[in-house]
Amino acid sequence: MRRCHTKDWARLKIGEKGSARGGICAIVKLVSAKQLVIVGGGFAGLAALSRSAGRGLDITLIEPHEGTTMIPALPDVTGGFLAPGALHTSLKDVLPARARHLKAAALRVDVGARVVETTAGAVPYDYLLLSSGSRTAPAAAPPQPYMHYLDRLADGRRLYDAWRARLAAPAARVARAVIIGGGYTGLEVARNLAAAATRADRAAEVTVIEIASEFLGFLPPARRAWVLAQLEGAGVRLLSATKVQAYEPEGVALSSGVTLVDPLCVVCTGSRSALPEVPADWPRLSDGRLCVEPTLQVPGAPTVFAAGDAAAFPDGHGGYLRKAVNFAFYGGRCAGRNIVRHARAKPLRPFRPFDLGWVIPLHDRAVGQMLGRFWIQGGLPMRLHYFMCGYRKQGAPRRALFSRVFKLPDATGARQTKENQQ
C-alpha cells in the first residue's frame, strides 16, 4: 500500500484489489493533522522526532540553537583535541519532512490552553514531548569574567580560547585553572586542560575542588585509585572535602583559607533539568526532572510526555536512571512511538531501558563498566566512548569521532591539526 501524506488530508485505504487498482490510496479530506510539539533538539528529542515523523502528525521542534551538539565529547574541545565542527550538526540537515524548527526558547507550558509559550510566541499542541535536556547547576555566586560553564558548543569554544590564551601568555603569568566539582565532567575537563598544557610545553596549575570527602566515591577502591593516579600523574591537583567560600574578582577563595588568584574557573557542579516552567503539581525530583509513568507520560497529563534528562524514570532498584545518552536516545524513541500510538487510539508500550554501561573518559584512557558487570579500563573504554559518540551523532561528519577509535589522543605529542585550531 503506497502512503499518501498531505498536511490537511487523511489517508483512506481502499481494498487490496479491484477498483482500488491493487491498493492505491484514495484521499478524503477529514481533519487537520494533530500537532506534536517537541521541546529540545538533543538525543531524546531527535530520536522521538525520527520515530514519529511521517505518521500523520505535524511536528514543531522548539530549540533555541540552529544545531545539535555531541555533548559527551565536549571536554575534548576544551583542550583542543577535537574541532568544534566535529560535534555539531545543523538541524536543517536532520529534520524530516513535515517537521519545522522554531528557533526559540520554551518559557512555560500552559496545560489548560494546550500551548507552549516561547520567546517567539505561543505554540499550540495536541501532544507535547519535553526533552529539553539539562544544564550545569549554577554556582551560588554572581558571575565573574573568569567563570566558565560547559553546557553547549559555544561554551567549549570559549573555554578553549581562554585556556589557549593563558598558555600563550608570558611565563611570568601562571596558567592556572580551577575546576569546581569532581564528577565525570569536572575530571574530564581537568585532564584535557592538563594535556593541552603538556602539548604546549607550558607549566600549568590545574586544580579540582570537590566538596565530598573523596572523589568518585561510588567506584571500588582499586578503580578509584587508578583514576586518581591518572589525574595526579598528569599534574592535576585534587582537593576533596573542600568548599568554595567565595568567588571574588581576584580569584576563588577556598575553605582551607587559600585563594587561587587569577584562575580560569570551570563550574562543573552537577546538573539540573532545563525544563521550561511547568505546572507546580507535576511531580519532580530535586534536580528538576519530571517523574513519569512507565509509558513516559507525565502523571495526570496523558498527552504530555518527557524523555532524556527531562524525565526521572525508575531504575527498578529504588532510584532513578542516571542521565546518559543511551537512556535519552531510547527513551526518546519510546516516547515518539507512544505518541503515535496514542493518536491512533492504540495501547501504549512501557519504556524498557537496557544499560549498556558507562565510562569516565580521561583524555587518552578511561575506566568504565559494561552491562553492569564487567569492569574495563585503559584504552578500550576510551575507544568505546569515541565509537559511541560517532555512532550516536546525528548527521555528518562523523569521521573525526570515529578516527579516535583507532588513534587515541597523544597527551605528550606536539602535533595539532590545522582543523583543531579553527
ABEGO torsion letter per residue (X at the ends): XBBBBBAABBBBBBEABEAAGGGBBBBBBBBBBBBBBBBEABAAAAAAAAAABGAGBBBBBBBABABBBBAAAAAAAAAGABBAAAABBBAAAABBBGBBBBBBBBABBBAAAGBBBBAAEBBBBABBBBAAEBBBBBBBBBBBAABBBBABAAAAAAAAAAAAAAAABBAABBBBBBBBEABAAAAAAAAAAAAAAAAAGBBBBBBBBBABABBGAABBAAAAAAAAAAAAAAGBBBBBGBBBABBBAAEBBBAAGBBBBGBBBBBBBEBBBABBBBBAABBBBAAGBBBBBAAGBBBGBAABBBBEAABBBBAGAGBBBBBBAAAAAAAAAAAAAAAAAAAAGBBBBBBBBBBAEBBBBBGABBBBBBGGABBBBEAAAAAAAAAAAAAABBEOBAAAAAAAAABBBBAABABBBAAAAX
